Amino acid sequence: MILKKQYIAFLPTSLFALLIVGCTSQQAIKKPSTPVRQGSVQITQTQTIQVKPVPSIVTPKPVPQPSYNSFSDWKSDFSMRAMSSGYDASAVQRLLGSAYLNQQVISLDSGQPEFSKMPWDYADSAVSDGRVSTGKSKFSEQRPYLLGLESQYGVNAEVIAAIWGMESSYGAVTGNSHLPSALATLAYDGRRQAFAETQLLSLMTLLQRGDVSWLQLEGSWAGGMGQTQFIPDTWLKQGVDGDGNGHRNPWSTADALASTANYLSNSGWVRGLAPFYEVTLPASFDYSIVDSKQPAARWASLGVDTIADVFLDANTPMELWLPAGKDGPALLLSQNFDVIKVYNNSSSYALGVSLLGKAIAGQSGLQKSWPRYERPLSTSQVTNLQQRLTNAGYDTKGADGIVGTNTRKAFQRWQGDNGQTPDGFITQRSALSLASW
């Protein structure tokens, strides 16, 4: 890791606490004025800009009711609430008239996998031979347009293409669920009623202004639409007319790609930074600070070094992440890694997008191998682990069978107190001494 020397010499310790990654409604963000992105990432000069709040479209939201005796009762009540909020009666009736209760949506929404996935499962899927080869071909077809979006919005062209590939296989698979039925089912089921009703109202607005056709209403069971799978409310706020035809259609390649760039830019994307940098750790490294965010200069002072020569501003905030513990790759995550997660709030997803983007651009992937000999816990085992950790004084904030941030941090504290390297990586081996299955 090669840092700007003037920052290394004079970076005050008190400044560390101020360098917190995040996108607020109005925030000063340092961006490179002349970024170099061929080969190594180099930031030679910075400037401060103001990120202005994204103009929002206010959508009236009806007050959700707790439960209904039937799907028809919900449709009747929702229709009245929508019309009383100013929505056109004929549009409401047309949208809901075609909606039916989809039991498969309920099953998918409430289902949990039997086993949690290991990070390399996501990574392998993201950079499968077919996805990478198709991605390179599609990138070549769209190169001038994607590079234009990168110039306009600052978002790496290959990252835009990677999200396109992850979300719809480059437009080939955009979903076959009837969107009004899927969203109406989610609303009636009750678990995500407010979310689903908001999406229905936004979908009606898109239909009424002609961005979405009444004949083009198939998407994902969770409400995703088009080539980069925006939900209706987000498309309403972030959609861009990329082909200049006067409409913002999520099934249009140009509109979808431009809207993805716009969305990431508005979410705090920093021009010239890669989402992550693979690093090496010294033998004496203190693993208790894994997952913390520090300026790049701080990580360098602790012996953390990028595998490839990377020039970074010493003040650039970075988070150290070990997706597979001490025996797997070590990554410094930039703010852009978090921005990718606005699409899917999953670190594995953001890693998959990042790796696919690198592959599309012809760059190498991770250098350190995954510890593929490790095995995940089943859902019931995770629940057992969470209960035992909490009972032992390491609160996981609930026992839901899902390995999330709270569970990993609790396990990391337990590891540090019980003779293990506190890397927070939960596997059959690392958790064996805590819980008997």
C-alpha positions as CSV (number, residue, x, y, z in Angstrom):
1,M,0.0,0.0,0.0
2,I,1.6,3.2,-1.1
3,L,0.3,6.3,0.6
4,K,0.7,10.0,0.2
5,K,3.6,10.9,2.5
6,Q,2.3,14.3,3.6
7,Y,-0.8,12.7,5.1
8,I,1.2,9.9,6.8
9,A,3.4,12.3,8.6
10,F,0.7,14.7,9.9
11,L,-2.5,12.6,10.2
12,P,-3.8,13.3,13.8
13,T,-5.1,10.4,15.8
14,S,-8.2,12.3,16.7
15,L,-9.1,12.5,13.0
16,F,-9.7,8.7,12.8
17,A,-13.0,9.0,14.6
18,L,-14.2,11.5,12.0
19,L,-13.6,9.3,9.0
20,I,-16.7,7.3,9.0
21,V,-18.0,5.9,5.7
22,G,-21.6,6.6,4.8
23,C,-23.8,8.6,2.5
24,T,-26.0,11.2,4.1
25,S,-28.5,13.6,2.5
26,Q,-25.8,16.2,2.3
27,Q,-22.2,15.3,2.8
28,A,-18.7,16.3,1.9
29,I,-16.9,13.5,0.0
30,K,-13.3,13.5,-1.2
31,K,-13.0,12.4,-4.8
32,P,-10.0,12.2,-7.1
33,S,-9.8,15.0,-9.7
34,T,-7.7,12.9,-12.1
35,P,-8.1,9.2,-11.2
36,V,-6.0,6.6,-12.9
37,R,-7.8,3.2,-13.2
38,Q,-5.7,1.3,-15.7
39,G,-3.9,-1.4,-13.7
40,S,-3.3,0.0,-10.2
41,V,-5.7,2.5,-8.7
42,Q,-3.9,5.8,-8.1
43,I,-5.2,8.9,-6.4
44,T,-2.9,11.7,-6.8
45,Q,-5.0,14.7,-5.9
46,T,-8.3,15.2,-4.1
47,Q,-11.0,17.7,-4.1
48,T,-14.0,18.2,-1.9
49,I,-17.5,18.3,-3.4
50,Q,-20.9,18.5,-1.9
51,V,-23.3,15.6,-2.6
52,K,-26.8,17.2,-2.7
53,P,-29.9,15.4,-1.6
54,V,-31.6,13.4,-4.3
55,P,-35.0,15.0,-5.2
56,S,-37.6,12.7,-3.8
57,I,-41.0,11.9,-5.2
58,V,-43.5,11.9,-2.4
59,T,-45.8,9.0,-2.7
60,P,-48.9,8.9,-0.4
61,K,-48.8,5.7,1.6
62,P,-52.1,4.3,3.0
63,V,-52.1,3.2,6.6
64,P,-51.7,-0.6,6.5
65,Q,-54.3,-2.7,8.4
66,P,-53.1,-5.5,10.6
67,S,-55.0,-8.4,9.0
68,Y,-57.8,-9.4,6.7
69,N,-60.2,-12.3,6.5
70,S,-59.5,-12.9,2.8
71,F,-57.4,-11.7,-0.1
72,S,-60.6,-10.0,-1.5
73,D,-61.0,-8.1,1.7
74,W,-57.5,-6.8,1.5
75,K,-57.9,-5.8,-2.2
76,S,-61.1,-3.9,-1.4
77,D,-59.6,-2.1,1.6
78,F,-56.4,-1.2,-0.3
79,S,-58.3,0.1,-3.3
80,M,-60.3,2.5,-1.1
81,R,-57.2,3.7,0.7
82,A,-55.3,4.2,-2.6
83,M,-58.2,6.1,-4.2
84,S,-58.6,8.3,-1.1
85,S,-54.9,9.2,-1.4
86,G,-55.5,10.5,-4.9
87,Y,-54.8,7.6,-7.2
88,D,-57.0,7.2,-10.2
89,A,-59.9,4.8,-9.6
90,S,-59.7,3.2,-13.0
91,A,-56.0,2.5,-12.6
92,V,-56.4,1.1,-9.2
93,Q,-59.2,-1.2,-10.4
94,R,-57.3,-2.3,-13.5
95,L,-54.1,-3.1,-11.5
96,L,-55.8,-5.1,-8.7
97,G,-58.4,-6.7,-11.0
98,S,-55.6,-8.8,-12.5
99,A,-54.0,-9.6,-9.2
100,Y,-54.3,-13.1,-7.7
101,L,-53.0,-14.7,-4.5
102,N,-49.8,-16.5,-5.3
103,Q,-48.9,-19.1,-2.7
104,Q,-45.5,-19.6,-4.2
105,V,-44.6,-16.0,-3.3
106,I,-45.6,-16.6,0.3
107,S,-43.5,-19.7,0.4
108,L,-40.4,-18.0,-1.1
109,D,-40.8,-15.0,1.2
110,S,-40.9,-17.1,4.4
111,G,-38.5,-19.8,3.4
112,Q,-35.0,-20.2,4.8
113,P,-32.2,-22.3,3.4
114,E,-31.3,-25.5,5.3
115,F,-27.6,-24.5,5.4
116,S,-25.9,-21.1,5.3
117,K,-23.7,-20.7,2.3
118,M,-19.9,-20.2,2.5
119,P,-18.5,-17.1,0.9
120,W,-16.8,-19.0,-1.9
121,D,-20.2,-20.4,-3.0
122,Y,-21.4,-16.9,-3.9
123,A,-18.0,-16.0,-5.4
124,D,-17.9,-19.1,-7.6
125,S,-21.4,-18.5,-8.9
126,A,-20.6,-14.8,-9.6
127,V,-17.6,-15.6,-11.8
128,S,-18.8,-18.8,-13.4
129,D,-17.4,-19.3,-16.9
130,G,-20.7,-18.6,-18.6
131,R,-21.4,-15.4,-16.6
132,V,-17.9,-14.0,-17.3
133,S,-17.8,-14.9,-21.0
134,T,-21.2,-13.5,-21.6
135,G,-20.3,-10.4,-19.5
136,K,-17.2,-9.7,-21.6
137,S,-19.3,-10.0,-24.8
138,K,-22.0,-7.7,-23.5
139,F,-19.5,-5.3,-22.2
140,S,-17.9,-5.1,-25.6
141,E,-21.3,-4.5,-27.2
142,Q,-22.1,-1.7,-24.8
143,R,-18.5,-0.3,-24.2
144,P,-19.0,3.2,-25.6
145,Y,-22.3,3.6,-23.6
146,L,-20.9,2.1,-20.4
147,L,-17.8,4.3,-20.6
148,G,-20.0,7.3,-21.1
149,L,-21.9,6.4,-18.0
150,E,-18.7,6.0,-16.1
151,S,-17.6,9.5,-17.2
152,Q,-20.9,11.0,-16.3
153,Y,-21.6,9.3,-13.0
154,G,-18.2,8.2,-11.9
155,V,-19.2,4.6,-11.4
156,N,-16.8,2.0,-12.8
157,A,-18.2,0.7,-16.1
158,E,-17.4,-2.9,-15.3
159,V,-19.3,-2.6,-12.0
160,I,-22.4,-1.4,-13.8
161,A,-22.0,-4.4,-16.2
162,A,-21.5,-6.8,-13.3
163,I,-24.7,-5.7,-11.6
164,W,-26.5,-6.2,-14.9
165,G,-25.1,-9.7,-15.0
166,M,-25.9,-10.6,-11.4
167,E,-29.4,-9.2,-11.5
168,S,-30.7,-10.5,-14.9
169,S,-27.9,-12.4,-16.7
170,Y,-27.5,-9.3,-18.8
171,G,-31.2,-8.9,-19.5
172,A,-31.9,-12.5,-20.4
173,V,-33.7,-13.4,-17.2
174,T,-35.9,-10.6,-15.8
175,G,-38.4,-12.7,-13.9
176,N,-41.7,-14.4,-14.8
177,S,-43.9,-13.5,-11.8
178,H,-46.9,-11.3,-12.4
179,L,-45.8,-8.2,-10.5
180,P,-49.3,-7.0,-9.3
181,S,-50.0,-10.4,-8.0
182,A,-46.6,-10.9,-6.3
183,L,-46.8,-7.5,-4.6
184,A,-50.5,-7.9,-3.6
185,T,-49.7,-11.3,-2.1
186,L,-46.8,-9.9,-0.1
187,A,-49.1,-7.1,1.2
188,Y,-51.9,-9.5,2.1
189,D,-49.6,-11.9,3.8
190,G,-48.7,-9.2,6.2
191,R,-45.1,-9.7,6.9
192,R,-44.0,-6.9,4.6
193,Q,-47.3,-5.2,4.1
194,A,-46.2,-1.6,4.2
195,F,-43.3,-2.3,1.8
196,A,-45.5,-4.2,-0.7
197,E,-48.3,-1.6,-0.7
198,T,-45.7,1.2,-1.3
199,Q,-44.4,-0.8,-4.3
200,L,-47.9,-1.2,-5.7
201,L,-48.6,2.5,-5.5
202,S,-45.3,3.3,-7.2
203,L,-46.0,0.8,-9.9
204,M,-49.4,2.5,-10.5
205,T,-47.6,5.8,-10.9
206,L,-45.1,4.3,-13.4
207,L,-48.0,2.8,-15.4
208,Q,-50.0,6.0,-15.4
209,R,-47.1,8.1,-16.7
210,G,-46.2,5.5,-19.4
211,D,-42.8,4.4,-18.1
212,V,-44.1,0.8,-17.6
213,S,-46.5,-0.8,-20.1
214,W,-49.7,-2.6,-18.9
215,L,-48.5,-5.5,-21.2
216,Q,-45.1,-5.7,-19.5
217,L,-45.7,-6.6,-15.9
218,E,-43.6,-9.7,-15.2
219,G,-40.7,-9.5,-12.8
220,S,-39.3,-11.2,-9.7
221,W,-41.5,-12.6,-7.0
222,A,-40.1,-9.9,-4.6
223,G,-41.0,-7.0,-6.9
224,G,-37.8,-6.5,-9.0
225,M,-38.4,-5.2,-12.5
226,G,-36.4,-5.1,-15.7
227,Q,-32.8,-5.6,-16.6
228,T,-31.2,-4.4,-13.3
229,Q,-34.2,-5.4,-11.1
230,F,-35.2,-2.2,-9.5
231,I,-38.2,-2.3,-7.2
232,P,-40.9,0.2,-8.3
233,D,-40.4,2.8,-5.6
234,T,-36.7,3.0,-6.2
235,W,-37.2,3.1,-9.9
236,L,-39.6,6.0,-9.4
237,K,-36.9,7.9,-7.6
238,Q,-33.7,6.8,-9.4
239,G,-34.8,5.8,-12.9
240,V,-33.1,7.6,-15.8
241,D,-34.2,8.0,-19.4
242,G,-31.0,6.6,-20.9
243,D,-32.1,6.3,-24.5
244,G,-33.8,9.7,-24.7
245,N,-37.3,8.5,-25.8
246,G,-39.1,10.4,-23.0
247,H,-39.7,7.4,-20.8
248,R,-37.8,5.6,-18.1
249,N,-38.4,1.9,-18.8
250,P,-36.6,-0.6,-16.6
251,W,-36.8,-3.2,-19.4
252,S,-34.8,-0.9,-21.7
253,T,-31.1,-1.7,-21.6
254,A,-30.0,1.9,-21.9
255,D,-32.5,3.1,-19.2
256,A,-31.5,0.2,-16.9
257,L,-27.8,0.7,-17.1
258,A,-28.0,4.5,-16.8
259,S,-30.4,4.2,-13.8
260,T,-28.0,1.7,-12.1
261,A,-25.1,4.2,-12.5
262,N,-27.3,7.0,-11.2
263,Y,-28.5,5.0,-8.2
264,L,-24.9,4.1,-7.2
265,S,-23.7,7.6,-7.7
266,N,-26.5,9.1,-5.6
267,S,-25.8,6.5,-2.9
268,G,-22.2,7.8,-2.4
269,W,-20.0,6.2,-5.0
270,V,-16.4,7.6,-4.9
271,R,-14.8,8.0,-8.3
272,G,-11.5,6.2,-8.7
273,L,-11.8,3.7,-5.8
274,A,-12.1,0.0,-6.3
275,P,-14.7,-1.7,-4.0
276,F,-12.0,-3.7,-2.3
277,Y,-8.2,-4.3,-2.2
278,E,-6.8,-7.6,-1.3
279,V,-4.1,-7.3,1.4
280,T,-1.7,-9.3,3.5
281,L,-1.6,-9.2,7.3
282,P,1.5,-9.4,9.5
283,A,2.1,-12.5,11.7
284,S,1.5,-10.4,14.9
285,F,-1.8,-8.9,13.7
286,D,-4.5,-8.1,16.3
287,Y,-7.6,-9.9,14.9
288,S,-9.9,-8.2,17.4
289,I,-9.9,-5.1,15.1
290,V,-11.2,-7.1,12.1
291,D,-14.4,-5.4,10.7
292,S,-13.4,-2.0,12.0
293,K,-13.1,1.1,9.8
294,Q,-9.8,3.0,9.9
295,P,-8.0,5.4,7.6
296,A,-5.7,3.7,5.1
297,A,-2.7,5.2,6.9
298,R,-3.7,3.5,10.1
299,W,-4.0,0.1,8.4
300,A,-0.5,0.6,6.8
301,S,1.0,1.5,10.2
302,L,-0.4,-1.9,11.5
303,G,1.4,-3.8,8.8
304,V,-1.6,-4.3,6.5
305,D,-0.4,-4.0,2.9
306,T,-2.1,-4.4,-0.5
307,I,-1.0,-7.3,-2.6
308,A,-0.8,-5.1,-5.7
309,D,0.8,-1.6,-5.6
310,V,-2.1,0.8,-4.9
311,F,-1.7,4.5,-4.4
312,L,-4.3,5.8,-1.9
313,D,-4.9,9.0,0.0
314,A,-3.9,8.2,3.6
315,N,-7.2,9.5,4.9
316,T,-9.3,7.1,2.8
317,P,-11.5,5.2,5.2
318,M,-11.3,1.4,4.8
319,E,-12.8,-1.6,6.6
320,L,-10.8,-4.8,7.1
321,W,-12.9,-7.9,6.2
322,L,-12.0,-11.5,6.4
323,P,-14.8,-13.3,4.5
324,A,-13.5,-16.7,5.4
325,G,-11.5,-16.0,8.5
326,K,-7.8,-16.0,9.1
327,D,-7.1,-18.8,6.6
328,G,-8.9,-17.0,3.7
329,P,-8.4,-13.8,1.7
330,A,-8.1,-10.5,3.6
331,L,-9.8,-7.5,2.0
332,L,-9.8,-3.8,2.7
333,L,-13.2,-2.5,1.7
334,S,-13.8,1.0,0.4
335,Q,-17.0,3.0,0.6
336,N,-17.9,1.7,-2.8
337,F,-18.2,-1.8,-1.4
338,D,-21.0,-0.5,0.9
339,V,-22.6,1.4,-2.0
340,I,-23.0,-1.8,-4.0
341,K,-25.0,-3.2,-1.0
342,V,-27.8,-0.8,-1.7
343,Y,-28.8,-3.3,-4.3
344,N,-28.6,-6.3,-2.0
345,N,-27.6,-5.7,1.6
346,S,-25.2,-8.7,1.6
347,S,-21.4,-8.6,1.7
348,S,-21.3,-11.8,-0.3
349,Y,-23.4,-10.1,-3.0
350,A,-21.1,-7.1,-3.0
351,L,-18.1,-9.3,-3.3
352,G,-19.6,-11.3,-6.1
353,V,-20.4,-8.1,-8.1
354,S,-16.8,-6.8,-7.4
355,L,-15.2,-10.0,-8.6
356,L,-17.4,-10.3,-11.6
357,G,-16.5,-6.7,-12.5
358,K,-12.8,-7.5,-12.3
359,A,-13.3,-10.6,-14.5
360,I,-15.2,-8.6,-17.1
361,A,-12.4,-6.1,-17.2
362,G,-9.9,-8.8,-17.6
363,Q,-8.3,-8.4,-14.2
364,S,-7.3,-11.2,-11.9
365,G,-9.4,-12.3,-9.0
366,L,-8.5,-13.1,-5.4
367,Q,-4.9,-14.3,-4.9
368,K,-5.3,-16.2,-1.7
369,S,-7.2,-19.5,-1.8
370,W,-10.4,-20.1,0.1
371,P,-10.4,-22.6,2.9
372,R,-12.8,-24.9,1.1
373,Y,-12.3,-27.7,3.7
374,E,-14.5,-25.7,6.2
375,R,-18.2,-26.6,6.4
376,P,-21.2,-24.3,7.3
377,L,-23.7,-24.7,10.1
378,S,-27.3,-25.7,9.4
379,T,-30.0,-23.3,10.3
380,S,-30.9,-25.2,13.4
381,Q,-27.2,-25.3,14.4
382,V,-27.0,-21.5,14.0
383,T,-30.0,-21.1,16.2
384,N,-28.4,-23.4,18.8
385,L,-25.2,-21.4,18.6
386,Q,-26.9,-18.1,19.0
387,Q,-28.7,-19.3,22.1
388,R,-25.6,-20.7,23.7
389,L,-23.6,-17.5,22.9
390,T,-26.3,-15.3,24.5
391,N,-26.5,-17.6,27.5
392,A,-22.8,-17.3,27.9
393,G,-22.9,-13.5,28.0
394,Y,-22.2,-12.9,24.3
395,D,-25.5,-11.4,23.1
396,T,-26.4,-12.2,19.5
397,K,-29.5,-9.9,19.6
398,G,-31.8,-12.9,18.9
399,A,-31.8,-16.5,17.7
400,D,-33.1,-16.5,14.1
401,G,-30.9,-19.2,12.6
402,I,-29.1,-16.6,10.3
403,V,-25.4,-15.7,10.7
404,G,-25.5,-11.9,10.7
405,T,-23.3,-9.1,12.0
406,N,-24.4,-9.4,15.6
407,T,-23.9,-13.2,15.6
408,R,-20.4,-12.9,14.1
409,K,-19.4,-10.1,16.5
410,A,-20.6,-12.1,19.5
411,F,-18.8,-15.2,18.3
412,Q,-15.6,-13.1,17.7
413,R,-15.7,-11.9,21.3
414,W,-16.2,-15.5,22.5
415,Q,-13.2,-16.6,20.4
416,G,-11.0,-14.0,21.9
417,D,-11.9,-15.1,25.4
418,N,-11.5,-18.8,24.7
419,G,-8.2,-19.2,23.0
420,Q,-9.2,-18.9,19.4
421,T,-8.0,-16.4,16.8
422,P,-10.9,-13.9,16.9
423,D,-11.6,-13.8,13.2
424,G,-15.4,-14.2,13.6
425,F,-15.6,-17.0,11.0
426,I,-18.3,-19.5,12.1
427,T,-17.8,-23.1,10.9
428,Q,-18.4,-26.6,12.1
429,R,-14.8,-26.7,13.3
430,S,-14.6,-23.2,14.9
431,A,-17.9,-23.6,16.7
432,L,-17.5,-27.2,17.8
433,S,-16.2,-26.5,21.3
434,L,-19.0,-24.1,22.1
435,A,-22.0,-26.1,21.0
436,S,-22.7,-29.8,20.7
437,W,-25.0,-30.5,17.8
